[in-house]
Amino acid sequence: MPEIFDLRKLRGLRLLLLLGYLVPCLSFGADKDEKAPFDPKKAEDAGVGMPTPYDKFLALDQALTNSKVNWGQVFRKVAVDIDPDSFTDKEVVIPMVLGIRIADGVMAIKALDAEMLNKCAADIEKLAKKLNIADSELGRARAVRAAANKGEWLKVFMELGFFQQDIMKKIEDKEHSNRGTLLIVCGWMQGARYTTTVIGENYTPALSNILREPLLARALKEKVEKLAGPAKDAPTVAKLREVLPKVESMLTIPLEGTISKENVAEINRLATEVVKAALVPPASAATP
């Protein structure tokens, strides 16, 4: 019974977080005219937004009340250290690295570490500029750093979220649709590295259920399979295409199911392979 109770609490937390995302989107004025019946033939795919690992970080805090997570230590174990100037591939590599660093930024917020967040925000800003986002449109990156230096963490979280949305609007046009997909998927992979690290170090079957998200894993896999042009055959994308079906399989469990400790470690290993592949400079990747 204790494990089932924990799972129900975590699902309740996820529901609250989902409501937090949905409430701003609701219209509070009642329509005078009744809406037409739903016609599935007219339904359109609204796409997959950038998943944030923050809901899982909160769920882990809720579950691990007796052994508090040292989020600063987790950040130092998992976060990547990059030189934004070493990346030049605007269509594949830069969007992937940008997604990874956005996930690092979310982790830095959870760790309440202004120094780490400043470095992430600076990297994100430089990478965004390489995607031809004008300096005038990057004001939120500076707002993130300013709020972090003042310790205004709620404002930091909001500004980083808005900054992320601004970037997505600029890069996910029809001409560069691949960029948005790669940013989203690699951000999710880096988030998976953080959550599997914490779950692996504090493993219980009940805790492993936090990783369960079969529909999202399937949607991300399908988005990668729909990549257009040469990007689909790039070595870094080949690694993604190899890894995603394996990760989806391990995350596809019943509602109150569990993931073995071995599979938690395997998800971490696979996600790490994707991240490392994205960070290898082109010259190094071509060297035998």
Buried (B, 14 or more C-beta within 10 A) or exposed (E): EEBEEBBEBBBEBBEEBEEEEEEEEEEEEEEEEEEEEEEEEEEEEEEBEBBBBBBBBBBBBBBBEEEEBEBBEBBEEBBBEBEBEEBEBBBBBBBBBBBBBBBBBBBBBBBBBBEBBBBBBBBBBBBBBBBEBEEEBBEBBBBBBBBBEEEEBEBBBBBBBEBBEBBBEBBBEEEBBBBBBBBBBBBBBBBBBBBBBBBBBBBBEBBBBBBBBBEBBBBBBBBBEEBEEEBBEBBBBEBBBEBBEBBBEBBBBEEEEBBEBEBBBBBBEBBBBBBEBBBBBBEEEEEE
